[in-house]
Amino acid sequence: MLATRLGLNAADALVDGAWGQMVAMRGTDIVRVPFAEALGELNTVPLARYEEAAALFG
C-alpha cells in the first residue's frame, strides 16, 4: 500500500513537472521535498529502532 501511494505521488510530481523534488512520507502524509532539503544533512535511524528490529527479526 505504501509503495503504491509513493508511486502515485511520484507520477503526479512527474506530470506536474516538479523537477528537483522527491516524494517522502511525513507522518501519514506523502509530501514533495526538494532534493536540497532531503540531501542537506545525514539522517540516521535512532538506535531504539534498531533494537526494535532486532527484537522482531533477531
C-alpha distance matrix in Angstrom:
0.0 3.8 5.5 5.1 6.3 8.7 9.9 10.7 12.5 14.2 15.4 16.7 18.5 20.1 21.3 22.6 24.4 23.0 24.6 24.9 21.7 18.3 15.0 14.3 12.8 15.6 15.1 12.1 13.1 12.4 16.0 18.2 20.5 23.7 24.2 27.4 25.6 22.9 25.5 28.4 28.4 27.1 24.3 24.4 22.5 24.7 26.6 25.3 21.7 23.4 25.3 22.3 20.8 24.3 24.6 21.5 22.0 25.7
3.8 0.0 3.8 5.4 5.1 6.2 8.5 9.9 10.7 12.1 14.2 15.4 16.5 18.3 20.1 21.0 22.5 20.6 22.0 21.9 18.6 15.0 11.8 10.6 9.2 12.3 12.2 9.8 10.6 9.5 12.9 15.1 17.1 20.3 20.7 23.8 21.9 19.1 21.8 24.7 24.6 23.4 20.6 20.9 19.2 21.6 23.8 22.8 19.2 21.0 23.3 20.6 19.1 22.7 23.4 20.6 21.1 24.6
5.5 3.8 0.0 3.8 5.5 5.1 5.9 8.5 9.9 10.3 12.1 14.1 15.1 16.3 18.3 19.7 20.8 19.3 20.3 20.4 17.4 13.8 11.1 10.9 10.8 14.4 15.1 13.0 13.0 10.9 13.8 15.1 17.0 19.7 19.7 23.0 21.8 18.8 21.0 24.3 24.5 23.3 20.9 21.4 20.1 22.9 25.1 24.6 20.9 22.1 24.7 22.4 20.4 23.8 24.9 22.1 21.9 25.3
5.1 5.4 3.8 0.0 3.8 5.5 5.0 6.1 8.5 9.7 10.5 12.2 14.1 15.2 16.5 18.2 19.9 18.9 20.3 21.1 18.1 15.0 12.1 12.6 12.5 15.8 16.4 13.7 13.2 11.2 14.1 15.5 18.1 20.9 21.3 24.8 23.6 20.9 23.5 26.6 27.2 26.3 24.0 24.8 23.6 26.3 28.5 27.9 24.2 25.7 28.2 25.6 23.8 27.2 28.1 25.1 25.1 28.7
6.3 5.1 5.5 3.8 0.0 3.8 5.5 5.3 6.2 8.6 10.0 10.7 12.3 14.3 15.5 16.5 18.4 17.0 18.9 19.5 16.2 13.2 9.8 10.2 9.7 12.7 13.5 10.6 9.6 7.6 10.8 12.6 15.4 18.5 19.5 22.8 21.3 19.0 21.9 24.8 25.5 25.0 22.5 23.6 22.6 25.1 27.7 26.9 23.5 25.4 27.9 25.3 24.0 27.6 28.4 25.7 26.1 29.6
8.7 6.2 5.1 5.5 3.8 0.0 3.8 5.5 5.2 6.0 8.6 9.9 10.4 12.3 14.3 15.1 16.4 14.6 16.0 16.3 13.0 9.7 6.6 7.4 8.1 11.7 13.3 11.4 10.0 6.9 9.2 10.3 12.6 15.5 16.0 19.4 18.2 15.7 18.4 21.4 22.3 21.8 19.7 21.0 20.4 23.3 26.0 25.7 22.3 24.0 26.8 24.7 23.1 26.7 28.0 25.5 25.6 28.9
9.9 8.5 5.9 5.0 5.5 3.8 0.0 3.8 5.4 5.0 6.2 8.6 9.8 10.5 12.4 14.1 15.2 14.3 15.5 16.4 13.7 10.8 8.6 10.5 11.8 15.4 17.1 15.0 13.4 10.2 12.0 12.2 14.7 16.9 17.2 20.9 20.3 17.8 20.1 23.4 24.5 24.1 22.3 23.7 23.3 26.4 29.0 28.9 25.3 26.6 29.6 27.5 25.6 29.0 30.4 27.8 27.5 30.8
10.7 9.9 8.5 6.1 5.3 5.5 3.8 0.0 3.8 5.4 5.1 6.2 8.7 9.9 10.6 12.3 14.3 13.7 15.7 17.2 14.5 12.2 9.8 11.9 12.9 15.9 17.5 14.9 12.9 10.0 11.7 12.2 15.3 17.7 18.7 22.3 21.5 19.6 22.3 25.3 26.7 26.6 24.8 26.4 26.0 28.8 31.5 31.2 27.7 29.4 32.2 29.9 28.3 31.9 33.0 30.3 30.3 33.7
12.5 10.7 9.9 8.5 6.2 5.2 5.4 3.8 0.0 3.8 5.4 4.9 6.2 8.6 9.8 10.3 12.2 10.9 13.2 14.5 11.4 9.4 6.8 9.2 10.6 13.3 15.4 13.3 10.6 7.3 8.2 8.5 11.8 14.3 15.7 19.1 18.2 16.6 19.5 22.2 23.8 24.1 22.4 24.4 24.3 27.1 30.1 29.9 26.7 28.6 31.4 29.4 28.1 31.7 32.9 30.6 30.8 34.0
14.2 12.1 10.3 9.7 8.6 6.0 5.0 5.4 3.8 0.0 3.8 5.4 5.0 6.3 8.8 9.8 10.5 9.3 10.7 11.9 9.3 7.2 6.0 9.3 11.8 14.8 17.4 15.9 13.3 9.6 9.7 8.6 11.2 12.9 13.6 17.3 17.0 15.2 17.6 20.6 22.4 22.7 21.4 23.5 23.9 27.0 30.0 30.2 26.9 28.4 31.6 29.8 28.2 31.6 33.3 31.0 30.7 33.8
15.4 14.2 12.1 10.5 10.0 8.6 6.2 5.1 5.4 3.8 0.0 3.8 5.4 5.0 6.3 8.6 9.8 10.0 11.6 13.8 12.0 10.6 9.8 13.0 15.2 18.2 20.5 18.6 16.0 12.5 12.7 11.6 14.5 15.8 16.6 20.3 20.3 18.7 21.0 24.0 26.0 26.4 25.2 27.3 27.6 30.7 33.6 33.8 30.4 31.8 34.9 33.0 31.3 34.7 36.2 33.7 33.4 36.6
16.7 15.4 14.1 12.2 10.7 9.9 8.6 6.2 4.9 5.4 3.8 0.0 3.8 5.4 5.1 6.1 8.6 8.7 11.4 13.8 11.7 11.1 9.9 13.2 15.1 17.4 19.7 17.8 14.7 11.5 11.3 10.3 13.6 15.1 16.8 20.1 19.9 18.9 21.6 24.2 26.3 27.1 25.9 28.2 28.6 31.4 34.6 34.6 31.4 33.2 36.2 34.2 32.8 36.4 37.7 35.4 35.4 38.6
18.5 16.5 15.1 14.1 12.3 10.4 9.8 8.7 6.2 5.0 5.4 3.8 0.0 3.8 5.5 5.0 6.1 5.1 7.8 10.1 8.1 8.2 8.1 11.7 14.3 16.5 19.3 18.1 14.8 11.3 10.0 7.9 10.7 11.6 13.3 16.5 16.6 15.8 18.4 20.8 23.3 24.3 23.5 26.1 26.9 29.8 33.1 33.5 30.4 32.1 35.3 33.7 32.4 35.8 37.5 35.4 35.3 38.3
20.1 18.3 16.3 15.2 14.3 12.3 10.5 9.9 8.6 6.3 5.0 5.4 3.8 0.0 3.8 5.4 5.1 6.0 7.3 10.3 9.6 9.9 10.6 14.4 17.2 19.8 22.6 21.4 18.3 14.7 13.6 11.2 13.4 13.6 14.5 17.9 18.7 17.7 19.6 22.4 24.9 25.9 25.4 28.0 28.9 32.1 35.2 35.8 32.6 34.0 37.3 35.8 34.1 37.4 39.3 37.1 36.6 39.6
21.3 20.1 18.3 16.5 15.5 14.3 12.4 10.6 9.8 8.8 6.3 5.1 5.5 3.8 0.0 3.8 5.5 7.7 9.9 13.3 12.6 13.2 13.4 17.0 19.5 21.7 24.4 22.7 19.5 16.2 15.2 13.3 16.0 16.3 17.7 20.9 21.5 20.9 23.1 25.6 28.2 29.3 28.7 31.3 32.1 35.1 38.3 38.6 35.5 37.0 40.2 38.5 37.0 40.4 42.0 39.7 39.4 42.5
22.6 21.0 19.7 18.2 16.5 15.1 14.1 12.3 10.3 9.8 8.6 6.1 5.0 5.4 3.8 0.0 3.8 5.5 8.6 11.9 11.1 12.4 12.8 16.3 18.7 20.5 23.3 22.0 18.4 15.4 13.7 11.4 14.0 14.2 16.3 19.0 19.5 19.5 21.8 23.9 26.8 28.3 27.7 30.6 31.5 34.4 37.8 38.1 35.2 37.0 40.2 38.5 37.3 40.8 42.4 40.3 40.3 43.3
24.4 22.5 20.8 19.9 18.4 16.4 15.2 14.3 12.2 10.5 9.8 8.6 6.1 5.1 5.5 3.8 0.0 3.8 5.5 9.2 9.6 11.6 13.1 16.7 19.7 21.5 24.7 23.8 20.3 17.0 14.9 11.9 13.6 12.8 14.3 17.0 18.2 18.2 20.0 22.1 25.2 26.8 26.7 29.8 31.2 34.2 37.5 38.2 35.4 36.9 40.3 39.0 37.6 40.9 42.8 40.9 40.6 43.4
23.0 20.6 19.3 18.9 17.0 14.6 14.3 13.7 10.9 9.3 10.0 8.7 5.1 6.0 7.7 5.5 3.8 0.0 3.8 6.5 6.1 8.4 10.1 13.6 16.6 18.2 21.5 21.1 17.6 14.4 11.8 8.5 9.8 9.1 11.0 13.6 14.5 14.7 16.7 18.6 21.7 23.4 23.2 26.3 27.8 30.7 34.1 34.9 32.2 33.8 37.1 35.9 34.7 38.1 40.0 38.2 38.1 40.8
24.6 22.0 20.3 20.3 18.9 16.0 15.5 15.7 13.2 10.7 11.6 11.4 7.8 7.3 9.9 8.6 5.5 3.8 0.0 3.8 5.5 8.3 11.1 14.5 17.9 19.7 23.3 23.2 19.9 16.5 14.0 10.3 10.5 8.7 9.3 11.9 13.7 13.7 15.0 17.0 20.2 21.9 22.3 25.5 27.3 30.4 33.7 34.9 32.2 33.4 36.9 36.1 34.7 37.8 40.0 38.4 37.9 40.4
24.9 21.9 20.4 21.1 19.5 16.3 16.4 17.2 14.5 11.9 13.8 13.8 10.1 10.3 13.3 11.9 9.2 6.5 3.8 0.0 3.8 7.0 10.5 13.2 16.8 18.3 22.0 22.5 19.5 16.3 13.5 9.7 8.6 5.9 5.7 8.2 10.4 10.4 11.3 13.3 16.6 18.4 19.1 22.4 24.5 27.6 30.8 32.3 29.8 30.9 34.5 33.9 32.6 35.6 38.0 36.7 36.2 38.4
21.7 18.6 17.4 18.1 16.2 13.0 13.7 14.5 11.4 9.3 12.0 11.7 8.1 9.6 12.6 11.1 9.6 6.1 5.5 3.8 0.0 3.8 6.9 9.6 13.1 14.7 18.3 18.7 15.7 12.5 9.7 6.1 5.3 4.2 5.2 8.5 9.1 8.7 10.7 13.0 15.8 17.3 17.3 20.4 22.1 25.1 28.5 29.6 27.0 28.5 31.9 31.1 29.9 33.1 35.2 33.8 33.6 36.0
18.3 15.0 13.8 15.0 13.2 9.7 10.8 12.2 9.4 7.2 10.6 11.1 8.2 9.9 13.2 12.4 11.6 8.4 8.3 7.0 3.8 0.0 3.8 6.5 10.2 12.5 15.9 16.1 13.6 10.1 8.2 5.5 5.3 6.4 6.5 10.1 10.0 8.1 10.5 13.4 15.5 16.2 15.6 18.3 19.6 22.7 26.0 26.8 24.0 25.4 28.8 27.8 26.5 29.8 31.8 30.3 30.0 32.5
15.0 11.8 11.1 12.1 9.8 6.6 8.6 9.8 6.8 6.0 9.8 9.9 8.1 10.6 13.4 12.8 13.1 10.1 11.1 10.5 6.9 3.8 0.0 3.8 7.1 9.8 12.9 12.6 10.1 6.5 5.5 4.5 6.1 8.8 9.7 13.0 11.8 9.8 12.9 15.6 17.1 17.5 16.0 18.3 18.9 21.8 25.1 25.4 22.5 24.2 27.4 26.0 24.8 28.3 30.0 28.2 28.3 31.1
14.3 10.6 10.9 12.6 10.2 7.4 10.5 11.9 9.2 9.3 13.0 13.2 11.7 14.4 17.0 16.3 16.7 13.6 14.5 13.2 9.6 6.5 3.8 0.0 3.8 6.5 9.7 10.0 8.3 5.6 5.4 6.3 6.8 10.1 10.8 13.5 11.4 9.0 12.3 14.8 15.5 15.5 13.4 15.4 15.6 18.3 21.6 21.8 18.9 21.0 24.0 22.5 21.7 25.2 26.8 25.2 25.5 28.3
12.8 9.2 10.8 12.5 9.7 8.1 11.8 12.9 10.6 11.8 15.2 15.1 14.3 17.2 19.5 18.7 19.7 16.6 17.9 16.8 13.1 10.2 7.1 3.8 0.0 3.8 6.2 6.5 5.6 4.6 6.2 8.7 9.5 13.2 14.2 16.4 13.8 11.6 15.0 17.0 17.2 16.9 14.0 15.5 14.9 17.1 20.3 19.9 17.1 19.6 22.2 20.4 19.9 23.6 24.7 23.1 24.0 26.8
15.6 12.3 14.4 15.8 12.7 11.7 15.4 15.9 13.3 14.8 18.2 17.4 16.5 19.8 21.7 20.5 21.5 18.2 19.7 18.3 14.7 12.5 9.8 6.5 3.8 0.0 3.8 5.9 5.3 6.3 6.8 9.8 10.1 13.8 15.3 16.7 13.5 12.2 15.7 16.9 16.9 16.9 13.9 15.5 15.0 16.4 19.9 19.3 17.0 20.0 22.3 20.5 20.7 24.3 25.2 24.1 25.3 28.0
15.1 12.2 15.1 16.4 13.5 13.3 17.1 17.5 15.4 17.4 20.5 19.7 19.3 22.6 24.4 23.3 24.7 21.5 23.3 22.0 18.3 15.9 12.9 9.7 6.2 3.8 0.0 3.8 5.6 8.2 9.8 13.2 13.8 17.5 19.0 20.4 17.1 15.6 19.0 20.2 19.6 19.3 16.0 16.8 15.5 16.3 19.5 18.2 16.0 19.3 21.1 18.9 19.6 23.2 23.6 22.4 24.2 26.9
12.1 9.8 13.0 13.7 10.6 11.4 15.0 14.9 13.3 15.9 18.6 17.8 18.1 21.4 22.7 22.0 23.8 21.1 23.2 22.5 18.7 16.1 12.6 10.0 6.5 5.9 3.8 0.0 3.8 6.8 9.6 13.3 14.9 18.7 20.3 22.2 19.2 17.6 21.1 22.7 22.5 22.1 18.8 19.6 18.1 19.2 22.2 20.7 18.1 21.3 23.0 20.4 20.7 24.5 24.6 22.9 24.6 27.7
13.1 10.6 13.0 13.2 9.6 10.0 13.4 12.9 10.6 13.3 16.0 14.7 14.8 18.3 19.5 18.4 20.3 17.6 19.9 19.5 15.7 13.6 10.1 8.3 5.6 5.3 5.6 3.8 0.0 3.8 6.2 10.0 12.1 15.9 17.9 19.9 17.2 15.9 19.6 21.2 21.6 21.8 18.9 20.4 19.6 21.1 24.3 23.3 20.7 23.7 25.8 23.5 23.5 27.3 27.8 26.1 27.4 30.5
12.4 9.5 10.9 11.2 7.6 6.9 10.2 10.0 7.3 9.6 12.5 11.5 11.3 14.7 16.2 15.4 17.0 14.4 16.5 16.3 12.5 10.1 6.5 5.6 4.6 6.3 8.2 6.8 3.8 0.0 3.8 7.1 9.6 13.3 15.2 17.7 15.4 13.9 17.5 19.5 20.4 20.6 18.1 19.9 19.5 21.6 24.9 24.3 21.5 24.0 26.6 24.5 24.0 27.7 28.6 26.8 27.6 30.7
16.0 12.9 13.8 14.1 10.8 9.2 12.0 11.7 8.2 9.7 12.7 11.3 10.0 13.6 15.2 13.7 14.9 11.8 14.0 13.5 9.7 8.2 5.5 5.4 6.2 6.8 9.8 9.6 6.2 3.8 0.0 3.8 6.4 10.0 12.4 14.6 12.4 11.6 15.3 17.0 18.4 19.3 17.3 19.7 20.0 22.1 25.7 25.5 22.9 25.4 28.2 26.4 26.0 29.7 30.9 29.3 30.0 32.9
18.2 15.1 15.1 15.5 12.6 10.3 12.2 12.2 8.5 8.6 11.6 10.3 7.9 11.2 13.3 11.4 11.9 8.5 10.3 9.7 6.1 5.5 4.5 6.3 8.7 9.8 13.2 13.3 10.0 7.1 3.8 0.0 3.8 6.8 9.4 11.8 10.4 9.9 13.3 15.1 17.2 18.4 17.1 20.0 20.9 23.4 27.0 27.3 24.7 26.9 29.9 28.5 27.9 31.3 32.9 31.4 31.8 34.5
20.5 17.1 17.0 18.1 15.4 12.6 14.7 15.3 11.8 11.2 14.5 13.6 10.7 13.4 16.0 14.0 13.6 9.8 10.5 8.6 5.3 5.3 6.1 6.8 9.5 10.1 13.8 14.9 12.1 9.6 6.4 3.8 0.0 3.8 6.3 8.3 6.6 6.4 9.9 11.4 13.6 15.2 14.3 17.5 19.0 21.5 25.1 25.8 23.5 25.5 28.7 27.8 27.2 30.4 32.3 31.2 31.4 33.8
23.7 20.3 19.7 20.9 18.5 15.5 16.9 17.7 14.3 12.9 15.8 15.1 11.6 13.6 16.3 14.2 12.8 9.1 8.7 5.9 4.2 6.4 8.8 10.1 13.2 13.8 17.5 18.7 15.9 13.3 10.0 6.8 3.8 0.0 3.8 5.4 5.4 6.3 8.7 9.9 12.9 15.1 15.2 18.7 20.7 23.4 26.9 28.1 26.0 27.6 30.9 30.4 29.6 32.7 34.8 33.9 33.9 36.0
24.2 20.7 19.7 21.3 19.5 16.0 17.2 18.7 15.7 13.6 16.6 16.8 13.3 14.5 17.7 16.3 14.3 11.0 9.3 5.7 5.2 6.5 9.7 10.8 14.2 15.3 19.0 20.3 17.9 15.2 12.4 9.4 6.3 3.8 0.0 3.8 5.4 5.0 5.8 7.9 11.0 12.8 13.5 17.0 19.3 22.3 25.6 27.2 25.0 26.2 29.7 29.5 28.4 31.2 33.7 32.8 32.4 34.4
27.4 23.8 23.0 24.8 22.8 19.4 20.9 22.3 19.1 17.3 20.3 20.1 16.5 17.9 20.9 19.0 17.0 13.6 11.9 8.2 8.5 10.1 13.0 13.5 16.4 16.7 20.4 22.2 19.9 17.7 14.6 11.8 8.3 5.4 3.8 0.0 3.8 5.6 5.4 5.5 9.1 11.9 13.2 16.9 19.8 22.4 25.7 27.5 25.8 27.0 30.4 30.5 29.8 32.4 34.9 34.4 34.1 35.8
25.6 21.9 21.8 23.6 21.3 18.2 20.3 21.5 18.2 17.0 20.3 19.9 16.6 18.7 21.5 19.5 18.2 14.5 13.7 10.4 9.1 10.0 11.8 11.4 13.8 13.5 17.1 19.2 17.2 15.4 12.4 10.4 6.6 5.4 5.4 3.8 0.0 3.8 5.6 5.2 8.0 10.7 11.1 14.9 17.4 19.7 23.3 24.8 23.2 24.8 28.0 27.9 27.6 30.4 32.6 32.2 32.2 34.0
22.9 19.1 18.8 20.9 19.0 15.7 17.8 19.6 16.6 15.2 18.7 18.9 15.8 17.7 20.9 19.5 18.2 14.7 13.7 10.4 8.7 8.1 9.8 9.0 11.6 12.2 15.6 17.6 15.9 13.9 11.6 9.9 6.4 6.3 5.0 5.6 3.8 0.0 3.8 5.8 7.5 8.9 8.9 12.4 14.8 17.5 20.9 22.5 20.5 21.9 25.2 25.1 24.4 27.2 29.6 29.0 28.8 30.7
25.5 21.8 21.0 23.5 21.9 18.4 20.1 22.3 19.5 17.6 21.0 21.6 18.4 19.6 23.1 21.8 20.0 16.7 15.0 11.3 10.7 10.5 12.9 12.3 15.0 15.7 19.0 21.1 19.6 17.5 15.3 13.3 9.9 8.7 5.8 5.4 5.6 3.8 0.0 3.8 5.6 7.2 8.7 12.1 15.1 18.0 21.0 23.2 21.4 22.2 25.7 26.1 25.1 27.6 30.3 29.9 29.4 30.9
28.4 24.7 24.3 26.6 24.8 21.4 23.4 25.3 22.2 20.6 24.0 24.2 20.8 22.4 25.6 23.9 22.1 18.6 17.0 13.3 13.0 13.4 15.6 14.8 17.0 16.9 20.2 22.7 21.2 19.5 17.0 15.1 11.4 9.9 7.9 5.5 5.2 5.8 3.8 0.0 3.8 7.1 9.2 12.8 16.1 18.4 21.5 23.7 22.5 23.5 26.7 27.4 26.9 29.2 31.8 31.8 31.5 32.8
28.4 24.6 24.5 27.2 25.5 22.3 24.5 26.7 23.8 22.4 26.0 26.3 23.3 24.9 28.2 26.8 25.2 21.7 20.2 16.6 15.8 15.5 17.1 15.5 17.2 16.9 19.6 22.5 21.6 20.4 18.4 17.2 13.6 12.9 11.0 9.1 8.0 7.5 5.6 3.8 0.0 3.8 6.2 9.6 13.1 15.1 18.1 20.5 19.6 20.4 23.6 24.5 24.2 26.3 28.9 29.2 29.0 30.0
27.1 23.4 23.3 26.3 25.0 21.8 24.1 26.6 24.1 22.7 26.4 27.1 24.3 25.9 29.3 28.3 26.8 23.4 21.9 18.4 17.3 16.2 17.5 15.5 16.9 16.9 19.3 22.1 21.8 20.6 19.3 18.4 15.2 15.1 12.8 11.9 10.7 8.9 7.2 7.1 3.8 0.0 3.8 6.3 10.0 12.3 15.0 17.7 16.7 17.1 20.3 21.5 21.0 22.8 25.6 26.0 25.6 26.4
24.3 20.6 20.9 24.0 22.5 19.7 22.3 24.8 22.4 21.4 25.2 25.9 23.5 25.4 28.7 27.7 26.7 23.2 22.3 19.1 17.3 15.6 16.0 13.4 14.0 13.9 16.0 18.8 18.9 18.1 17.3 17.1 14.3 15.2 13.5 13.2 11.1 8.9 8.7 9.2 6.2 3.8 0.0 3.8 6.9 9.4 12.5 14.7 13.4 14.4 17.6 18.3 18.0 20.2 22.8 23.0 23.0 24.1
24.4 20.9 21.4 24.8 23.6 21.0 23.7 26.4 24.4 23.5 27.3 28.2 26.1 28.0 31.3 30.6 29.8 26.3 25.5 22.4 20.4 18.3 18.3 15.4 15.5 15.5 16.8 19.6 20.4 19.9 19.7 20.0 17.5 18.7 17.0 16.9 14.9 12.4 12.1 12.8 9.6 6.3 3.8 0.0 3.8 6.3 8.9 11.5 10.4 10.8 14.1 15.2 14.9 16.8 19.4 20.0 19.9 20.7
22.5 19.2 20.1 23.6 22.6 20.4 23.3 26.0 24.3 23.9 27.6 28.6 26.9 28.9 32.1 31.5 31.2 27.8 27.3 24.5 22.1 19.6 18.9 15.6 14.9 15.0 15.5 18.1 19.6 19.5 20.0 20.9 19.0 20.7 19.3 19.8 17.4 14.8 15.1 16.1 13.1 10.0 6.9 3.8 0.0 3.8 6.4 8.3 6.7 7.5 10.7 11.5 11.4 13.5 15.9 16.4 16.6 17.5
24.7 21.6 22.9 26.3 25.1 23.3 26.4 28.8 27.1 27.0 30.7 31.4 29.8 32.1 35.1 34.4 34.2 30.7 30.4 27.6 25.1 22.7 21.8 18.3 17.1 16.4 16.3 19.2 21.1 21.6 22.1 23.4 21.5 23.4 22.3 22.4 19.7 17.5 18.0 18.4 15.1 12.3 9.4 6.3 3.8 0.0 3.8 5.4 5.6 7.1 9.1 10.3 11.4 13.1 14.9 16.2 17.0 17.5
26.6 23.8 25.1 28.5 27.7 26.0 29.0 31.5 30.1 30.0 33.6 34.6 33.1 35.2 38.3 37.8 37.5 34.1 33.7 30.8 28.5 26.0 25.1 21.6 20.3 19.9 19.5 22.2 24.3 24.9 25.7 27.0 25.1 26.9 25.6 25.7 23.3 20.9 21.0 21.5 18.1 15.0 12.5 8.9 6.4 3.8 0.0 3.8 5.4 5.2 6.4 8.8 10.0 10.6 12.6 14.6 15.3 15.0
25.3 22.8 24.6 27.9 26.9 25.7 28.9 31.2 29.9 30.2 33.8 34.6 33.5 35.8 38.6 38.1 38.2 34.9 34.9 32.3 29.6 26.8 25.4 21.8 19.9 19.3 18.2 20.7 23.3 24.3 25.5 27.3 25.8 28.1 27.2 27.5 24.8 22.5 23.2 23.7 20.5 17.7 14.7 11.5 8.3 5.4 3.8 0.0 3.8 5.4 5.0 6.2 8.7 9.8 10.6 12.6 14.2 14.4
21.7 19.2 20.9 24.2 23.5 22.3 25.3 27.7 26.7 26.9 30.4 31.4 30.4 32.6 35.5 35.2 35.4 32.2 32.2 29.8 27.0 24.0 22.5 18.9 17.1 17.0 16.0 18.1 20.7 21.5 22.9 24.7 23.5 26.0 25.0 25.8 23.2 20.5 21.4 22.5 19.6 16.7 13.4 10.4 6.7 5.6 5.4 3.8 0.0 3.8 5.3 5.0 6.3 8.6 9.9 10.8 12.1 13.1
23.4 21.0 22.1 25.7 25.4 24.0 26.6 29.4 28.6 28.4 31.8 33.2 32.1 34.0 37.0 37.0 36.9 33.8 33.4 30.9 28.5 25.4 24.2 21.0 19.6 20.0 19.3 21.3 23.7 24.0 25.4 26.9 25.5 27.6 26.2 27.0 24.8 21.9 22.2 23.5 20.4 17.1 14.4 10.8 7.5 7.1 5.2 5.4 3.8 0.0 3.8 5.4 5.1 6.1 8.7 9.9 10.2 10.5
25.3 23.3 24.7 28.2 27.9 26.8 29.6 32.2 31.4 31.6 34.9 36.2 35.3 37.3 40.2 40.2 40.3 37.1 36.9 34.5 31.9 28.8 27.4 24.0 22.2 22.3 21.1 23.0 25.8 26.6 28.2 29.9 28.7 30.9 29.7 30.4 28.0 25.2 25.7 26.7 23.6 20.3 17.6 14.1 10.7 9.1 6.4 5.0 5.3 3.8 0.0 3.8 5.4 5.0 6.3 8.8 9.9 9.5
22.3 20.6 22.4 25.6 25.3 24.7 27.5 29.9 29.4 29.8 33.0 34.2 33.7 35.8 38.5 38.5 39.0 35.9 36.1 33.9 31.1 27.8 26.0 22.5 20.4 20.5 18.9 20.4 23.5 24.5 26.4 28.5 27.8 30.4 29.5 30.5 27.9 25.1 26.1 27.4 24.5 21.5 18.3 15.2 11.5 10.3 8.8 6.2 5.0 5.4 3.8 0.0 3.8 5.4 5.2 6.5 8.7 9.6
20.8 19.1 20.4 23.8 24.0 23.1 25.6 28.3 28.1 28.2 31.3 32.8 32.4 34.1 37.0 37.3 37.6 34.7 34.7 32.6 29.9 26.5 24.8 21.7 19.9 20.7 19.6 20.7 23.5 24.0 26.0 27.9 27.2 29.6 28.4 29.8 27.6 24.4 25.1 26.9 24.2 21.0 18.0 14.9 11.4 11.4 10.0 8.7 6.3 5.1 5.4 3.8 0.0 3.8 5.4 5.1 5.9 7.4
24.3 22.7 23.8 27.2 27.6 26.7 29.0 31.9 31.7 31.6 34.7 36.4 35.8 37.4 40.4 40.8 40.9 38.1 37.8 35.6 33.1 29.8 28.3 25.2 23.6 24.3 23.2 24.5 27.3 27.7 29.7 31.3 30.4 32.7 31.2 32.4 30.4 27.2 27.6 29.2 26.3 22.8 20.2 16.8 13.5 13.1 10.6 9.8 8.6 6.1 5.0 5.4 3.8 0.0 3.8 5.4 5.2 4.6
24.6 23.4 24.9 28.1 28.4 28.0 30.4 33.0 32.9 33.3 36.2 37.7 37.5 39.3 42.0 42.4 42.8 40.0 40.0 38.0 35.2 31.8 30.0 26.8 24.7 25.2 23.6 24.6 27.8 28.6 30.9 32.9 32.3 34.8 33.7 34.9 32.6 29.6 30.3 31.8 28.9 25.6 22.8 19.4 15.9 14.9 12.6 10.6 9.9 8.7 6.3 5.2 5.4 3.8 0.0 3.8 5.9 5.7
21.5 20.6 22.1 25.1 25.7 25.5 27.8 30.3 30.6 31.0 33.7 35.4 35.4 37.1 39.7 40.3 40.9 38.2 38.4 36.7 33.8 30.3 28.2 25.2 23.1 24.1 22.4 22.9 26.1 26.8 29.3 31.4 31.2 33.9 32.8 34.4 32.2 29.0 29.9 31.8 29.2 26.0 23.0 20.0 16.4 16.2 14.6 12.6 10.8 9.9 8.8 6.5 5.1 5.4 3.8 0.0 3.8 6.0
22.0 21.1 21.9 25.1 26.1 25.6 27.5 30.3 30.8 30.7 33.4 35.4 35.3 36.6 39.4 40.3 40.6 38.1 37.9 36.2 33.6 30.0 28.3 25.5 24.0 25.3 24.2 24.6 27.4 27.6 30.0 31.8 31.4 33.9 32.4 34.1 32.2 28.8 29.4 31.5 29.0 25.6 23.0 19.9 16.6 17.0 15.3 14.2 12.1 10.2 9.9 8.7 5.9 5.2 5.9 3.8 0.0 3.8
25.7 24.6 25.3 28.7 29.6 28.9 30.8 33.7 34.0 33.8 36.6 38.6 38.3 39.6 42.5 43.3 43.4 40.8 40.4 38.4 36.0 32.5 31.1 28.3 26.8 28.0 26.9 27.7 30.5 30.7 32.9 34.5 33.8 36.0 34.4 35.8 34.0 30.7 30.9 32.8 30.0 26.4 24.1 20.7 17.5 17.5 15.0 14.4 13.1 10.5 9.5 9.6 7.4 4.6 5.7 6.0 3.8 0.0
